Amino acid sequence: MSLAVTFADIEAAAGRLAGQVLDTPCVESRTLGQIAGCQVFLKFENLQFTASFKERGALNKLLALVEQGVKGVIAASAGNHAQGVAHHAQRLGLRAVIVMPVTTPTVKVERTLGFGAEVVLHGETFDEARDHALALADAQGLTFVHPFDDPLVIAGQGTIGLEMLRAQPDLDTLVIAVGGGGLVSGIATAVRALKPGVQIVGVQTARFPAMVNAIKGTQHPQGTSTIAEGIAVGQPGRLTREIVRELVDDLVLVDEGDIEQAIVMLLEIEKTLVEGAGAAGLAALLKEPARHAGRKVGLVLCGGNIDPMLLSAIIGRGMVRAGRLARIRVGARDTPGVLAKITAVVAQAGANIDEVHHQRAFSALSAQNVEVELVLQTRNPQHVQQVVAALQGAGFAAQSY
């Protein structure tokens, strides 16, 4: 069948974008490879000026519109497409209006405003924002720039596939985040032309499984929010759906916890900051390591725009899962110096106290007893149990929870 985007379109996009967006590094992560049981190669699209791959497709589209004499554009986006359109519209002297869902992280709204765009917050979801943007486009004579269901946008994103295979020609698997499908469609079009045998796997968050449902005929329920808001698309594109059906080998789902774990690992191991969508590929790899064992796997860190408060919460939850932050409840006789004795035992066991809650009134223990809740910095789950055992050995009733 004839698809909306060809390899020639992607080559043309690469020519237009040369020198205007970064040819980002695509390098091996030996540590992640050891953990996952395969070779892992990371494409650092979070290093783009707007911290996302989205500016590739946006710029490719805008350059074509400038040639047509267009003076103003409008887009609907959860943030990354917005920044790409706003930044390059400003460079090219175009008016840019961006409609964003009201749930968009503040960091993305502020950066979009910083690029000189007019921001309109409307709707709870991308689909509601898109419908409003289309209405404004008609009312104000603006040209709508779709975030994914546009041949020029898809071709722009496909330049990532060219760069990945040029940097790492031995790649045999790509695991790519999927929202509306523009990224995976562009990459798949490029890679199928250059190296047809590469296995291409798309990844969606379980809370927004629209492409999975469309391609596989499943009926996974859709949620209302996700930490991977960059791929929180309720309805995949018409063009991208056909490309994915034709060129992508499989689609998988990952949970919020999988994505959180991947964000923390990339931050701790690779010293690189990604948003939820940017961690989706690694989340899928870690969820099913046997599937990719021994293969040469390419992942795209497609965005790095994450709200600092959300990041703080994710790091904290990651520390809890890793056993590096633990809560311990200690029951003891309420006598002078008992708290000092408890903290001394904890210190001798090598843990650091983060928080102490000394409960008398809100306790089920007898009136002569006290309950102490400790939040501890620990090394791992085994260390937590060592601390509990040390407290019990000192005569205290202690348990982790």
C-alpha positions in Angstrom: 0.0 0.0 0.0 1.0 3.6 -0.5 1.9 5.3 2.8 1.8 9.1 3.5 5.6 9.4 4.0 8.4 8.0 1.9 12.2 7.6 2.5 12.7 10.4 0.0 10.6 12.7 2.2 12.8 12.0 5.2 16.0 12.6 3.2 14.6 15.9 2.1 13.7 16.8 5.7 17.3 15.9 6.7 18.6 18.4 4.1 16.3 21.2 5.4 17.1 20.6 9.0 20.8 20.3 8.7 22.5 22.8 10.9 19.2 24.0 12.4 18.6 21.1 14.9 21.2 19.0 16.7 22.4 15.7 15.4 22.2 14.4 18.9 24.6 11.7 20.3 23.6 8.0 20.0 25.9 6.1 22.3 26.1 2.9 24.2 25.1 2.6 27.9 27.2 -0.2 29.2 25.6 -0.1 32.6 22.1 -0.2 31.4 23.1 -3.0 29.0 24.4 -5.1 31.9 21.2 -4.6 33.8 18.9 -5.4 30.8 21.0 -8.2 29.4 21.5 -6.6 26.0 23.4 -3.8 24.3 21.6 -0.5 24.9 22.2 2.6 22.7 20.6 5.9 23.7 19.7 8.7 21.3 19.8 11.9 23.4 17.0 13.9 21.9 16.5 15.6 25.3 19.6 17.6 24.4 17.8 19.5 21.6 17.4 23.2 22.3 13.7 22.7 23.3 14.7 19.5 25.1 12.6 17.3 22.7 12.6 15.7 19.3 9.4 17.5 18.4 11.2 20.5 17.0 12.4 18.4 14.1 8.9 17.8 12.7 7.8 21.3 13.6 10.6 23.0 11.8 10.2 20.8 8.7 6.6 21.9 8.5 7.2 25.5 9.2 9.9 25.8 6.6 7.4 24.5 4.0 4.8 27.0 5.2 7.2 29.9 5.0 7.8 29.0 1.3 4.0 29.2 0.9 3.8 32.7 2.3 2.0 31.7 5.6 2.3 34.4 8.3 0.8 32.7 11.3 0.4 29.2 12.8 -1.5 27.5 15.6 -0.8 24.2 17.3 -2.3 22.0 20.0 0.2 20.4 22.3 0.9 19.0 25.8 4.1 21.0 25.6 7.0 19.6 23.5 5.4 20.2 20.1 4.3 23.6 21.4 7.9 24.6 22.3 9.2 23.3 18.9 6.6 25.3 17.0 7.0 28.4 19.2 10.8 28.4 19.0 11.2 28.0 15.3 8.2 30.2 14.5 10.0 33.0 16.4 13.2 32.3 14.4 11.3 32.4 11.1 9.2 35.5 12.0 5.8 33.7 12.2 3.0 34.4 14.7 2.5 31.4 16.8 -0.6 30.5 18.9 -0.4 27.4 21.1 -3.4 25.7 22.7 -2.4 23.5 25.7 -4.5 21.3 28.0 -5.0 22.9 31.4 -3.1 20.0 33.0 0.1 20.8 31.1 3.1 21.1 33.5 4.0 24.7 34.4 7.6 24.3 33.1 6.3 23.6 29.6 3.8 26.5 29.6 6.5 29.0 30.8 9.0 27.8 28.3 6.5 28.1 25.5 5.7 31.7 26.5 9.4 32.3 26.7 9.7 31.5 23.0 7.3 34.3 22.2 4.1 32.2 21.5 0.6 33.2 22.6 -0.6 30.4 24.9 -4.2 29.4 25.4 -5.0 26.9 28.1 -8.1 24.9 27.2 -9.5 21.4 27.9 -8.4 18.5 30.1 -6.9 16.4 27.3 -5.0 16.9 24.1 -8.0 16.0 22.0 -10.0 18.9 23.6 -7.1 21.3 23.1 -6.8 20.2 19.4 -10.5 20.8 18.7 -10.3 24.3 20.2 -7.1 25.0 18.2 -8.9 24.0 15.0 -11.8 26.4 15.8 -9.3 29.3 16.5 -7.5 28.5 13.3 -10.7 29.1 11.3 -11.6 32.2 13.3 -8.2 33.9 13.1 -6.9 32.7 9.7 -4.0 30.6 11.1 -2.5 27.5 9.7 -2.8 24.5 12.0 0.4 22.5 12.6 -0.5 19.0 13.7 1.8 17.5 16.3 1.9 14.1 14.6 -0.6 13.4 11.8 1.1 15.4 9.1 3.5 14.1 6.4 6.0 16.9 6.9 6.0 16.5 10.6 6.4 12.7 10.4 9.3 13.1 7.9 11.0 15.5 10.3 10.8 13.0 13.1 12.1 10.3 10.8 15.5 12.1 10.5 16.2 10.5 14.0 16.2 7.1 12.3 18.8 8.2 9.7 21.0 9.5 12.5 20.7 6.5 14.7 21.7 4.0 11.9 24.5 6.3 10.7 25.9 6.4 14.3 25.2 2.7 15.2 24.7 0.7 11.9 24.6 -2.6 13.8 21.4 -1.8 15.7 18.9 -4.7 15.3 16.0 -3.4 17.6 14.4 -0.1 18.2 12.0 0.5 21.1 10.2 3.8 20.6 7.6 5.8 22.6 4.2 6.1 21.0 1.6 8.8 21.6 0.0 9.9 18.4 2.6 7.9 16.4 4.6 10.6 14.6 7.9 9.6 16.1 7.7 5.9 15.5 6.1 6.4 12.1 9.0 8.6 10.9 11.7 6.4 12.4 10.1 3.2 11.0 9.9 4.7 7.5 13.6 5.6 7.5 14.8 2.4 9.1 12.7 0.0 6.9 14.3 1.7 3.8 17.9 1.4 5.2 17.8 -1.8 7.2 14.5 -3.7 6.8 15.3 -6.5 9.3 15.4 -4.2 12.3 12.8 -5.1 14.9 10.7 -2.0 15.8 8.6 -2.0 19.0 6.3 0.8 20.0 5.6 1.6 23.6 2.5 3.2 25.1 1.6 4.0 28.7 -1.1 1.7 29.9 -3.2 4.7 30.8 -3.3 5.9 27.2 -3.3 2.8 25.0 -5.1 4.3 21.9 -2.6 3.1 19.3 -2.4 -0.4 20.8 -6.2 -0.6 20.7 -6.4 0.7 17.2 -3.7 -1.7 15.8 -4.4 -4.8 17.9 -8.2 -4.5 18.2 -8.0 -4.6 22.0 -10.2 -2.5 24.3 -7.8 -1.5 27.1 -9.5 1.3 29.1 -8.1 4.8 28.9 -7.1 6.7 32.0 -7.3 10.4 32.7 -3.7 11.3 33.6 -0.1 9.9 33.4 3.4 11.0 34.2 4.1 10.5 30.5 1.9 13.3 29.4 3.9 13.7 26.2 2.4 10.5 24.9 -1.1 10.9 26.5 -3.0 10.9 23.2 -6.6 9.7 23.3 -6.8 9.1 19.5 -3.9 8.2 17.2 -3.4 9.9 13.9 -5.0 8.5 10.7 -1.8 8.7 8.7 0.4 7.3 11.6 -2.0 4.5 12.3 -1.5 3.1 8.8 2.2 3.5 8.9 2.4 1.8 12.3 0.2 -1.0 11.1 2.4 -1.6 8.1 5.9 -1.0 9.4 6.0 -1.6 13.2 6.5 -5.1 14.5 4.7 -4.8 17.8 3.3 -2.5 20.4 3.6 -2.9 24.2 2.2 -1.2 27.3 4.1 -0.1 30.4 2.8 1.0 33.8 3.4 4.2 35.7 5.8 2.4 38.1 7.8 1.1 35.1 8.2 4.7 33.8 9.1 6.1 37.2 11.9 3.5 37.6 13.3 4.2 34.2 13.4 8.0 34.9 15.3 7.4 38.1 17.7 5.0 36.4 18.5 7.4 33.6 19.1 10.1 36.1 21.3 8.1 38.4 23.2 6.0 35.8 23.4 8.2 32.8 23.2 11.5 34.6 20.5 12.6 32.1 17.1 14.0 32.8 14.1 12.7 30.9 10.4 13.2 31.1 7.9 10.3 31.4 7.6 9.8 27.6 11.4 10.0 27.3 11.8 7.0 29.6 9.1 4.8 28.1 11.5 2.9 25.8 13.8 2.0 28.7 10.7 1.1 30.8 9.6 -1.4 28.2 13.1 -2.9 27.9 13.4 -3.4 31.6 9.9 -4.9 31.8 10.6 -7.6 29.3 14.4 -8.2 29.3 14.2 -11.7 28.0 12.5 -10.5 24.8 15.6 -8.4 23.9 18.4 -10.6 25.4 21.6 -10.3 23.5 20.3 -7.8 21.0 21.5 -4.4 20.0 18.7 -2.1 21.1 18.3 1.6 20.3 16.2 3.8 22.6 15.2 7.4 21.9 15.3 9.7 25.0 12.6 11.8 23.2 12.1 14.6 25.8 13.5 16.1 29.0 10.8 18.6 30.0 9.6 17.4 33.4 8.0 19.4 36.2 10.6 19.7 39.1 7.9 18.8 41.7 6.9 15.7 39.8 10.6 14.8 39.4 11.1 15.2 43.2 8.2 12.9 43.9 9.4 10.3 41.4 12.9 10.3 42.9 11.5 9.9 46.4 9.3 7.0 45.3 12.2 5.4 43.5 14.3 5.6 46.6 11.6 3.8 48.5 11.3 1.0 45.9 15.1 0.6 45.9 15.1 0.2 49.7 17.2 3.4 50.1 14.4 5.2 51.9 12.5 3.2 54.5 9.9 3.7 57.2 10.3 1.8 60.5 7.9 1.8 63.4 9.4 1.3 66.9 7.4 0.6 70.1 9.1 1.3 73.5 8.5 2.1 77.1 8.0 5.8 77.5 11.0 6.7 79.7 13.5 9.5 79.6 16.2 8.9 77.1 14.4 6.2 75.1 14.5 8.2 71.9 18.2 8.7 72.2 18.7 5.0 72.7 16.7 4.2 69.5 18.6 6.7 67.4 21.9 5.4 68.8 21.0 1.8 67.6 20.0 3.2 64.2 23.3 5.1 63.9 25.3 2.0 64.9 23.5 0.0 62.2 24.7 2.5 59.6 21.4 4.2 58.7 20.8 7.9 58.6 17.6 9.4 60.1 15.6 11.6 57.7 12.4 12.1 59.8 11.2 11.3 63.3 7.6 11.2 64.5 7.2 10.6 68.3 3.6 9.5 68.8 1.9 9.3 72.2 -1.8 10.3 71.7 -2.2 8.6 68.3 -1.0 5.2 69.2 -2.7 1.8 70.0 0.0 1.0 72.5 -0.6 1.3 76.3 -0.4 4.7 77.9 3.1 3.8 79.4 4.5 3.2 75.9 5.5 5.4 73.0 5.5 4.7 69.3 8.3 6.2 67.2 8.1 6.3 63.4 11.4 6.8 61.6 12.1 7.6 58.0 15.6 6.3 57.3 18.2 6.6 54.5 19.4 3.1 53.9 21.5 1.2 51.4 19.1 -1.5 50.2 16.3 -3.7 51.4 18.7 -6.0 53.2 20.1 -3.1 55.1 16.6 -2.1 56.2 16.1 -5.6 57.7 19.5 -5.3 59.4 18.4 -2.1 61.1 15.1 -3.7 62.2 17.0 -6.7 63.6 19.4 -4.4 65.5 16.4 -2.5 67.1 14.8 -5.8 68.0 18.1 -7.1 69.5 18.2 -4.0 71.7 14.8 -4.9 73.1 12.5 -2.7 71.0 9.4 -3.8 69.1 10.4 -2.8 65.6 9.0 -3.4 62.1 9.4 -1.9 58.6 6.3 -0.9 56.7 
